[in-house]
């Protein structure tokens, strides 16, 4: 069940929420096939984080010279502050599945694989997870296969891990001590009962604030980024333009 907010599309709302995770003076990267995070980062770059450093692999204009290899190098050297990941499954403990649905040896669905996500989940200082849908099939109690682990107690050290999970219904924050998600806010028009029904694990606490919505100026600034999106995501840009009429 998607939320409804007058004045912007669901994608714009998610991008605005993602924009809040971008901090000025930090290095933020967006990988390929991530138009909504890219829109959020472009909004942040044009508003509250003008002095940040950005590796926008899907934007056509990027300071990197060697594509994803340079991104991986920066993460391993401790020079990547924020990255965005998603998954076919995300579980209560923050683990991500990009490998298969069902048993590994006889899966129902074979997925593309991690493509470096495991290393980025370990080495990036902060990772924000995002989804464009919210259902018990995606947000599960336990992943069928762990492609990227949220916590690794068997290792004495890792640089970073999950901080937020942003979905079409809510925002969750990762509690590193408990090693699981906690509900942070519900999007406008979404009740706790509706969010819980669409989540495959218990949500706590049951009373949280409403997610901040974008102002008309924020929506206008998001839409001003469409020409940049069109360079590498023409289908998404066209879809967004149709939605806004």
C-alpha positions as CSV (number, residue, x, y, z in Angstrom):
1,X,0.0,0.0,0.0
2,X,1.6,3.3,-1.1
3,X,1.2,6.4,0.9
4,X,-0.4,9.5,-0.6
5,X,0.9,13.0,-0.2
6,X,-0.6,15.9,-2.2
7,X,1.8,17.9,-4.1
8,X,4.4,15.3,-5.0
9,X,4.9,11.8,-6.3
10,X,5.9,8.8,-4.2
11,X,9.3,8.8,-5.9
12,X,9.8,12.5,-5.1
13,X,8.8,11.9,-1.5
14,X,11.4,9.0,-1.1
15,X,14.0,11.1,-2.8
16,X,13.4,14.0,-0.4
17,X,13.7,11.6,2.5
18,X,16.9,10.3,1.1
19,X,18.2,13.8,0.7
20,X,18.0,14.3,4.5
21,X,20.7,11.6,4.9
22,X,23.2,13.5,2.8
23,X,25.6,15.7,4.9
24,X,27.6,18.7,3.8
25,X,31.4,18.3,3.5
26,X,31.1,14.5,3.2
27,X,31.7,12.2,0.2
28,X,28.5,10.6,-1.0
29,X,28.3,8.0,-3.8
30,X,25.3,6.7,-5.8
31,X,25.7,3.5,-7.9
32,X,24.1,2.6,-11.2
33,X,20.4,1.6,-11.4
34,X,19.5,4.0,-8.6
35,X,17.5,6.9,-10.0
36,X,15.6,7.7,-6.8
37,X,18.7,7.9,-4.6
38,X,20.3,9.9,-7.3
39,X,17.4,12.4,-7.3
40,X,17.7,12.7,-3.5
41,X,21.4,13.4,-3.7
42,X,21.0,15.9,-6.5
43,X,18.4,17.7,-4.2
44,X,20.9,17.7,-1.3
45,X,23.7,19.0,-3.6
46,X,21.5,21.9,-4.7
47,X,20.2,22.7,-1.2
48,X,21.8,21.9,2.2
49,X,25.0,20.0,1.1
50,X,26.6,22.3,-1.6
51,X,30.1,21.6,-0.3
52,X,30.0,17.9,-0.4
53,X,31.9,15.6,-2.7
54,X,29.8,13.4,-5.0
55,X,30.4,10.3,-7.0
56,X,27.3,10.0,-9.1
57,X,27.9,7.0,-11.3
58,X,24.4,7.2,-12.8
59,X,24.4,11.0,-13.5
60,X,26.7,11.3,-16.6
61,X,28.9,13.8,-14.8
62,X,31.1,12.4,-12.1
63,X,34.5,13.2,-10.6
64,X,35.6,9.6,-10.8
65,X,37.8,8.5,-13.7
66,X,37.7,4.7,-13.4
67,X,34.0,4.0,-12.7
68,X,33.0,1.5,-10.0
69,X,36.6,0.4,-9.4
70,X,37.5,3.8,-8.1
71,X,34.4,3.8,-5.9
72,X,35.5,0.5,-4.3
73,X,39.0,1.8,-3.8
74,X,37.7,4.9,-2.0
75,X,35.5,2.8,0.3
76,X,38.3,0.5,1.2
77,X,40.5,3.5,2.0
78,X,37.9,4.9,4.3
79,X,37.1,7.9,2.1
80,X,33.4,7.1,1.4
81,X,31.0,8.5,3.9
82,X,27.6,7.5,2.5
83,X,26.3,4.9,0.0
84,X,22.8,3.5,-0.9
85,X,21.9,-0.1,-1.2
86,X,18.7,-2.2,-1.7
87,X,17.8,-5.9,-2.0
88,X,15.3,-8.4,-3.1
89,X,15.0,-9.2,0.6
90,X,16.0,-7.1,3.6
91,X,15.5,-8.8,7.0
92,X,14.9,-7.8,10.6
93,X,18.7,-7.8,11.3
94,X,19.5,-5.6,8.4
95,X,20.9,-8.3,6.1
96,X,20.5,-8.0,2.4
97,X,19.7,-10.7,-0.2
98,X,20.7,-10.2,-3.8
99,X,21.5,-13.8,-4.6
100,X,18.5,-16.1,-4.6
101,X,15.0,-16.6,-3.4
102,X,14.6,-20.0,-1.8
103,X,17.3,-22.6,-1.1
104,X,20.7,-21.7,-2.6
105,X,21.1,-25.1,-4.3
106,X,17.5,-25.2,-5.7
107,X,16.3,-21.6,-5.7
108,X,12.9,-20.4,-6.9
109,X,14.5,-17.3,-8.3
110,X,18.2,-16.8,-9.1
111,X,19.1,-13.1,-8.6
112,X,21.9,-11.0,-10.2
113,X,24.2,-11.2,-7.2
114,X,25.9,-8.7,-4.9
115,X,28.2,-6.8,-7.4
116,X,30.4,-5.5,-4.6
117,X,27.6,-4.7,-2.2
118,X,29.1,-6.8,0.6
119,X,32.3,-4.9,0.6
120,X,30.5,-1.6,0.4
121,X,28.3,-2.6,3.3
122,X,31.4,-3.2,5.4
123,X,33.6,-0.4,4.4
124,X,31.3,2.6,3.8
125,X,30.9,4.7,7.0
126,X,27.1,5.0,6.6
127,X,24.8,2.9,4.4
128,X,21.2,3.9,3.8
129,X,19.0,1.1,2.5
130,X,16.0,2.0,0.3
131,X,13.1,0.1,-1.3
132,X,10.5,1.2,-3.9
133,X,8.0,-1.2,-2.5
134,X,7.0,-2.4,1.0
135,X,5.7,-5.9,1.5
136,X,6.2,-9.0,3.7
137,X,7.9,-10.7,0.7
138,X,10.6,-8.0,0.7
139,X,10.9,-7.1,4.4
140,X,11.4,-10.5,5.9
141,X,12.2,-12.0,9.3
142,X,15.3,-13.7,7.8
143,X,16.8,-13.6,4.4
144,X,16.9,-16.8,2.4
145,X,20.5,-16.0,1.6
146,X,22.8,-13.3,3.1
147,X,24.6,-11.5,0.3
148,X,25.6,-8.6,2.5
149,X,25.6,-8.8,6.3
150,X,24.6,-5.9,8.5
151,X,26.8,-6.9,11.4
152,X,29.8,-9.2,11.5
153,X,30.6,-10.0,15.2
154,X,33.0,-12.7,14.1
155,X,35.3,-10.0,12.7
156,X,37.1,-7.7,15.2
157,X,36.6,-4.6,13.0
158,X,34.5,-3.2,10.2
159,X,34.2,0.5,9.3
160,X,30.5,0.9,8.9
161,X,27.1,-0.5,8.2
162,X,23.3,0.3,7.9
163,X,21.9,3.4,9.4
164,X,18.5,3.9,7.8
165,X,15.9,1.9,5.8
166,X,13.6,4.1,3.7
167,X,10.5,2.6,2.2
168,X,7.2,3.9,0.6
169,X,5.5,3.5,4.0
170,X,8.1,4.5,6.7
171,X,11.6,5.2,7.8
172,X,13.5,2.8,10.1
173,X,16.7,3.3,11.9
174,X,19.3,0.6,12.7
175,X,20.0,-0.1,16.3
176,X,23.6,-1.5,16.4
177,X,23.3,-2.7,19.9
178,X,20.2,-4.8,19.3
179,X,21.3,-5.5,15.8
180,X,17.9,-4.8,14.2
181,X,15.6,-2.2,12.8
182,X,13.5,0.2,14.9
183,X,10.7,2.3,13.4
184,X,11.7,5.9,13.2
185,X,8.7,7.6,11.4
186,X,5.6,6.8,9.4
187,X,4.9,8.6,6.1
188,X,1.9,10.9,5.9
189,X,-1.4,9.0,5.8
190,X,0.2,5.7,6.9
191,X,-0.9,4.1,10.2
192,X,1.2,1.8,12.4
193,X,-1.3,-1.1,11.7
194,X,-1.0,-0.6,8.0
195,X,2.8,-0.6,8.1
196,X,2.9,-3.7,10.4
197,X,0.6,-5.6,8.1
198,X,3.0,-5.0,5.2
199,X,6.2,-6.0,7.2
200,X,7.4,-9.5,7.8
201,X,8.8,-8.8,11.2
202,X,7.5,-7.0,14.3
203,X,7.8,-3.2,14.2
204,X,8.7,-1.3,17.4
205,X,7.9,1.2,18.8
206,X,4.3,1.5,17.9
207,X,4.2,5.3,18.4
208,X,6.4,7.4,16.1
209,X,6.2,10.8,14.5
210,X,5.1,11.5,10.9
211,X,7.9,11.8,8.3
212,X,8.6,15.4,7.3
213,X,7.0,16.2,3.9
214,X,8.7,18.3,1.2
215,X,7.7,21.9,0.9
216,X,6.5,23.3,-2.5
217,X,10.1,24.8,-2.9
218,X,11.6,21.4,-2.2
219,X,9.3,19.8,-4.8
220,X,10.3,22.4,-7.3
221,X,14.0,21.8,-6.6
222,X,13.5,18.1,-7.0
223,X,11.8,18.6,-10.4
224,X,14.6,21.0,-11.5
225,X,16.9,17.9,-11.5
226,X,15.0,16.1,-14.2
227,X,17.3,17.2,-17.0
228,X,20.2,15.6,-15.1
229,X,18.2,12.4,-14.6
230,X,17.3,12.3,-18.3
231,X,21.0,11.8,-19.2
232,X,21.2,8.3,-17.8
233,X,17.6,7.5,-16.7
234,X,15.4,8.7,-19.6
235,X,12.6,6.2,-18.8
236,X,12.5,7.2,-15.2
237,X,12.6,10.9,-16.1
238,X,9.8,10.4,-18.6
239,X,7.8,8.5,-15.9
240,X,8.3,11.3,-13.4
241,X,7.3,13.9,-15.9
242,X,4.1,12.0,-16.7
243,X,3.3,11.7,-13.0
244,X,3.6,15.4,-12.4
245,X,1.6,16.2,-15.5
